Amino acid sequence: MNKRRGSVWLTAAATALAASLAMSTSSVAQQREVRWSQWKGTEVGEKFMAELKAAFEKDHPDITLVPVDAPFTGFHDRAIVQHQAGNLADVLLVQVDWVAEFADLGMLEPLDDLIAKEPPEFFNNIASAFHQKWRGKQYYLPIESGAVALFYNTDLFKAAGLSEPPKTWDEFAEMARKLTNPEKRQFAITATLQSEPPTNMTYDIYPLILQAGGKLIDSETNKAAFNSPEGVAAIEWYAGLINNDKVSVPGVLSNGEKEKRANFASGNVAMMFEGPWGIAIQRQLNPNLNYKIAPLPEGKTTGTMVRGSLNTVTTQAKDKDAAWTFVKWMSGPKGMALWSKGTGALPARTDVMNEDWFKEKTEFAAFVTQINRANAQSPFLVMPNAVQMNKIMTTEVQNVVQGKKTAKQALDDAAAEWNKIFDAVK
């Protein structure tokens, strides 16, 4: 090979190598990452989370989704610690109870400008309960919705000679006594009064106050309103079921969401107040359990708590555009339909709820009915520190069940503490 030809060959090779390296470097540079901190992996299973990751990355091949799973118990407090340490994930899954608090702590990015760039139908199809803003700003988008309804074990009902679920408080109490047999370790309900997580109030207590004709917050005065005669009656009725009728699994103060669900899955608990997310959880715990779902029994009126899991973009997100892309995808029709199909969650989009596949899901019917009834409320989104407020209520209801206070005393004390929190953020 002569020197000229060798030189040309070396130059060409060097050029090709440089181009290849440039392309490789460019490819690496273009690949982005979104860390998604959430607790759902343990609930829905690794297989589905892997399917969700693959579906998102197929639609967005330039973004790698990294789900970071952690137990729900303690998730709220860990997120605050991570924020303080400067290592919060890009996208943070939150409960409705946390939005206002996390926003005031500077953890969440407002999404209003990003939402405004989307076609109107994107946000308009999100259920109206999730249009509530905090201090005039939208900090979240839902991935699922849900209202508390009644799960009931059809085998235990049949064995007790019962063919239909209770429709009123009186029927509930009567059936609960028939469904309880301590000698067989069989109980009608699991009372959930464990202090952690404080969301237990969502299931057992707050719906009862609404059903009694009371309310949690006076929207005109922005003060606690649950210490009304109606609220007192609700707590007295609940405590009576536990202390007098003894229809609950023992250990009321140590029974929380995890224990409640495990007890129901065992087949020895007849009824459970639960949201649609419980469908997937029960499928995982005991796929052979025979149960149905009905609207909650009514007191003076109807009532339930509307909840949901919400995605947020954190202020510490390293790539906020990529984080928003994932949040938007999860709350769009494709992502939400995939999530609902895979997890059994109730969609938070009306267009997804109108799809044929969803209408065929009869297990959702009770939740849809419950949400459309009177007093289906989600006050948490406008509570400045819902976690602390729920803990206060939990402590006071525990005091009633333990006989330390009357229902009136306990609710008055809880209301006073709530009002201190309301006053502090004005």
RAJOUR-V437362 format. One record per pair of residues at least 12 apart in sequence whose ideal C-beta (glycine too) atoms are under 7 Angstrom apart, sorted by sequence separation. I is the first residue (numbers start at 1). J is the second residue. D is the distance in Angstrom with one decimal. If there is no record, write none. Layout:
I|J|D / I|J|D
This chain:
53|65|4.9 / 130|142|4.7 / 176|188|3.7 / 192|204|5.5 / 214|226|5.9 / 260|272|6.1 / 336|348|6.7 / 340|352|6.6 / 79|92|6.1 / 152|165|5.0 / 162|175|5.9 / 176|189|6.5 / 191|204|6.4 / 336|349|5.2 / 397|410|6.7 / 53|67|6.4 / 214|228|4.9 / 249|263|5.5 / 313|327|5.9 / 396|410|3.9 / 126|141|7.0 / 150|165|6.0 / 337|352|5.1 / 396|411|6.7 / 126|142|6.5 / 162|178|6.9 / 214|230|3.4 / 311|327|4.6 / 333|349|6.1 / 336|352|5.2 / 209|226|5.3 / 213|230|4.4 / 214|231|4.2 / 261|278|6.6 / 265|282|5.8 / 396|413|5.8 / 49|67|5.5 / 127|145|5.6 / 160|178|4.8 / 212|230|4.2 / 333|351|5.6 / 337|355|6.7 / 346|364|5.9 / 396|414|4.2 / 88|107|6.6 / 160|179|5.3 / 212|231|6.7 / 311|330|5.7 / 333|352|5.6 / 214|234|6.6 / 249|269|6.4 / 261|281|5.5 / 265|285|3.7 / 311|331|6.7 / 68|89|5.8 / 209|230|7.0 / 212|233|5.2 / 265|286|4.1 / 346|367|5.3 / 393|414|5.3 / 76|98|5.9 / 83|105|6.6 / 209|231|4.8 / 212|234|4.0 / 267|289|6.2 / 392|414|5.3 / 115|138|6.3 / 156|179|6.0 / 262|285|6.6 / 83|107|4.9 / 261|285|6.5 / 265|289|6.0 / 80|105|6.8 / 112|137|5.9 / 209|234|4.8 / 392|417|4.7 / 41|67|6.1 / 112|138|5.1 / 208|234|4.0 / 392|418|6.6 / 42|69|6.1 / 110|137|4.2 / 111|138|5.2 / 41|69|3.4 / 110|138|6.6 / 111|139|6.5 / 34|63|5.9 / 36|65|6.3 / 38|67|6.5 / 42|71|6.6 / 110|139|6.0 / 389|418|5.4 / 32|62|6.0 / 36|66|6.7 / 39|69|6.7 / 111|141|6.8 / 208|238|5.9 / 31|62|6.1 / 32|63|4.9 / 33|64|4.7 / 34|65|5.5 / 35|66|4.8 / 36|67|5.1 / 37|68|4.7 / 38|69|6.5 / 39|70|5.8 / 103|134|5.3 / 108|139|4.5 / 30|62|5.5 / 34|66|6.8 / 36|68|6.4 / 39|71|6.3 / 275|307|6.1 / 389|421|6.1 / 31|64|6.4 / 33|66|6.1 / 35|68|5.6 / 37|70|6.9 / 39|72|4.1 / 205|238|6.9 / 388|421|6.7 / 100|134|4.6 / 204|238|6.8 / 99|134|5.9 / 39|75|5.2 / 103|139|5.0 / 385|421|5.3 / 384|421|5.9 / 384|422|6.8 / 99|139|5.6 / 308|348|5.7 / 99|140|5.6 / 384|425|4.3 / 94|140|6.7 / 191|242|5.3 / 37|89|3.6 / 36|89|6.4 / 40|93|6.9 / 35|89|4.2 / 39|93|6.9 / 148|202|6.5 / 35|90|4.9 / 36|91|4.6 / 37|92|5.1 / 38|93|3.8 / 148|203|5.6 / 34|90|5.0 / 37|93|6.6 / 200|256|5.8 / 34|91|6.0 / 191|248|4.0 / 200|257|6.5 / 189|247|5.9 / 190|248|6.2 / 199|257|7.0 / 148|207|5.5 / 188|247|4.0 / 189|248|5.1 / 190|249|4.6 / 193|252|5.1 / 194|253|6.6 / 197|256|6.7 / 187|247|6.2 / 193|253|5.5 / 194|254|5.8 / 196|256|6.7 / 197|257|6.5 / 187|248|5.9 / 191|252|4.4 / 194|255|5.8 / 283|344|6.7 / 187|249|4.7 / 193|255|6.8 / 194|256|3.3 / 192|255|5.3 / 280|343|4.7 / 191|255|6.2 / 192|256|5.7 / 280|344|3.8 / 176|241|6.4 / 190|255|5.3 / 192|257|6.5 / 279|344|3.6 / 306|371|6.3 / 304|370|5.1 / 180|247|4.6 / 169|237|6.6 / 173|241|6.5 / 177|245|5.7 / 192|260|4.9 / 276|344|6.6 / 277|345|5.6 / 176|245|6.5 / 190|259|6.7 / 204|273|5.9 / 276|345|5.9 / 177|247|6.3 / 190|260|4.3 / 203|273|4.3 / 276|346|4.0 / 293|363|6.0 / 306|376|5.4 / 176|247|4.1 / 203|274|6.9 / 295|366|5.4 / 302|373|4.3 / 306|377|6.3 / 307|378|6.8 / 173|245|6.8 / 294|366|5.3 / 302|374|5.1 / 303|375|3.7 / 304|376|5.2 / 305|377|6.7 / 306|378|4.0 / 190|263|4.7 / 293|366|4.4 / 301|374|6.1 / 302|375|5.6 / 305|378|6.9 / 190|264|6.9 / 295|369|5.3 / 296|370|6.6 / 301|375|6.2 / 295|370|4.9 / 295|373|6.9 / 190|269|5.5 / 189|269|6.7 / 187|268|6.9 / 186|268|5.1 / 187|269|5.6 / 188|270|4.9 / 189|271|5.2 / 190|272|6.6 / 185|268|5.6 / 188|271|5.8 / 189|272|7.0 / 279|363|5.9 / 211|298|5.9 / 212|299|4.8 / 213|300|4.3 / 211|299|3.7 / 212|300|5.9 / 213|301|5.6 / 276|364|6.4 / 207|296|6.0 / 211|300|6.8 / 211|301|6.1 / 179|270|4.1 / 208|299|6.9 / 211|302|6.4 / 276|367|4.9 / 211|303|4.3 / 210|303|2.7 / 207|303|5.3 / 207|304|4.9 / 207|305|5.7 / 206|305|5.2 / 97|199|6.6 / 202|305|4.8 / 95|199|6.6 / 202|307|6.1 / 151|264|6.5 / 157|270|6.7 / 153|267|6.7 / 156|270|4.4 / 153|270|5.1 / 152|270|6.3 / 152|271|5.0 / 151|271|6.8 / 150|271|6.1 / 151|272|4.4 / 73|196|5.8 / 150|273|6.5 / 151|274|5.0 / 73|197|5.9 / 72|197|6.5 / 148|273|5.4 / 149|274|7.0 / 172|297|4.4 / 148|274|6.7 / 171|297|6.3 / 148|275|5.6 / 151|278|6.4 / 147|275|6.7 / 169|297|5.7 / 146|275|3.8 / 165|294|4.0 / 168|297|5.4 / 146|276|4.5 / 167|297|5.7 / 168|298|5.6 / 169|299|4.9 / 146|277|6.0 / 166|297|4.5 / 167|298|6.7 / 144|277|6.8 / 155|290|5.0 / 154|290|4.8 / 153|290|6.8 / 154|291|6.0 / 153|291|5.1 / 154|292|5.7 / 152|291|6.1 / 151|291|5.5 / 152|292|6.0 / 151|293|5.5 / 152|294|6.5 / 150|293|6.8 / 149|293|5.5 / 150|294|4.8 / 149|294|6.6 / 150|295|6.8 / 253|398|6.0 / 149|295|5.8 / 150|296|5.4 / 149|296|6.0 / 150|297|6.9 / 148|296|6.6 / 252|401|6.1 / 148|304|4.9 / 147|304|4.5 / 148|305|5.3 / 147|305|6.8 / 243|401|6.6 / 147|306|5.2 / 242|401|5.7 / 145|306|6.9 / 146|307|5.4 / 239|400|5.1 / 146|308|6.1 / 217|379|5.4 / 235|397|6.3 / 239|401|5.2 / 145|308|4.6 / 216|379|5.2 / 144|308|5.7 / 144|309|5.3 / 210|375|4.4 / 235|400|5.7 / 142|308|4.5 / 143|309|5.4 / 142|309|6.9 / 210|377|6.6 / 142|310|5.2 / 143|311|5.8 / 239|407|6.9 / 141|310|6.5 / 140|310|3.9 / 141|311|5.6 / 140|311|6.6 / 236|407|4.8 / 140|312|5.0 / 235|407|4.1 / 139|312|5.9 / 232|407|4.7 / 232|408|5.1 / 235|411|6.6 / 129|306|5.0 / 130|308|6.5 / 232|411|6.1 / 231|411|5.6 / 227|411|3.8 / 226|411|5.9 / 227|412|5.0 / 141|327|5.6 / 143|330|5.1 / 143|331|6.2 / 205|393|6.7 / 227|415|4.3 / 142|331|6.3 / 198|387|5.9 / 201|390|4.9 / 226|415|6.6 / 141|331|3.9 / 199|390|6.6 / 224|415|3.8 / 198|390|3.5 / 201|393|5.2 / 205|397|5.9 / 143|336|6.5 / 198|391|4.5 / 201|394|5.9 / 200|394|6.5 / 224|418|4.0 / 144|339|6.4 / 224|419|5.6 / 143|339|5.6 / 144|340|6.9 / 195|391|6.6 / 198|394|5.3 / 223|419|5.4 / 195|394|5.5 / 223|422|6.4 / 146|346|4.9 / 222|422|5.5 / 144|345|3.6 / 145|346|4.9 / 193|394|6.5 / 111|313|6.7 / 144|346|6.1 / 145|347|6.7 / 144|347|6.8 / 145|348|3.8 / 108|312|4.8 / 109|313|4.4 / 144|348|5.8 / 193|397|6.3 / 109|314|6.8 / 126|331|6.8 / 193|398|5.5 / 108|314|6.4 / 109|315|5.6 / 142|348|3.8 / 107|314|5.9 / 108|315|6.7 / 107|315|6.1 / 193|401|6.5 / 106|315|6.0 / 114|324|5.3 / 122|332|6.7 / 96|307|5.6 / 99|310|6.8 / 109|320|6.6 / 96|308|5.9 / 95|309|6.8 / 96|310|6.6 / 93|309|5.8 / 94|310|5.2 / 149|366|4.7 / 93|311|5.9 / 94|312|5.6 / 130|348|5.9 / 149|367|5.4 / 91|311|5.7 / 92|312|5.1 / 147|367|5.4 / 91|312|6.9 / 127|348|4.9 / 146|367|6.4 / 149|370|5.0 / 91|313|6.2 / 92|314|5.2 / 126|348|6.0 / 91|314|7.0 / 126|349|5.8 / 127|350|6.5 / 147|370|4.4 / 90|314|6.3 / 125|349|4.9 / 147|371|4.7 / 89|314|6.5 / 125|350|5.1 / 88|314|4.8 / 125|351|4.4 / 90|317|4.0 / 88|316|4.3 / 90|318|6.2 / 90|319|6.8 / 147|376|5.7 / 86|316|6.5 / 91|323|5.1 / 90|323|4.3 / 91|326|5.8 / 44|280|5.5 / 91|327|6.0 / 43|280|6.6 / 43|281|5.7 / 45|284|6.3 / 134|381|6.8 / 134|382|6.7 / 129|378|5.0 / 132|381|4.3 / 132|382|6.2 / 63|322|5.1 / 65|326|6.4 / 63|325|6.3 / 63|326|6.9 / 60|325|6.1 / 56|326|6.5 / 59|329|6.6 / 56|329|5.9 / 104|384|6.9 / 100|381|6.9 / 96|378|5.8 / 99|381|5.6 / 100|382|6.7 / 55|338|5.8 / 97|380|4.5 / 100|383|6.1 / 101|384|6.7 / 96|380|4.2 / 100|384|5.2 / 101|385|5.0 / 96|381|5.3 / 101|386|6.8 / 52|338|6.6 / 100|386|6.9 / 101|387|6.5 / 32|319|5.1 / 34|322|5.1 / 98|386|6.9 / 34|323|5.5 / 97|386|3.6 / 98|387|6.5 / 32|322|4.4 / 36|326|6.8 / 52|342|6.9 / 97|387|5.6 / 51|342|6.6 / 34|326|4.8 / 97|390|6.5 / 48|342|4.5 / 48|343|6.7 / 44|342|6.8 / 44|343|4.7 / 76|387|5.6
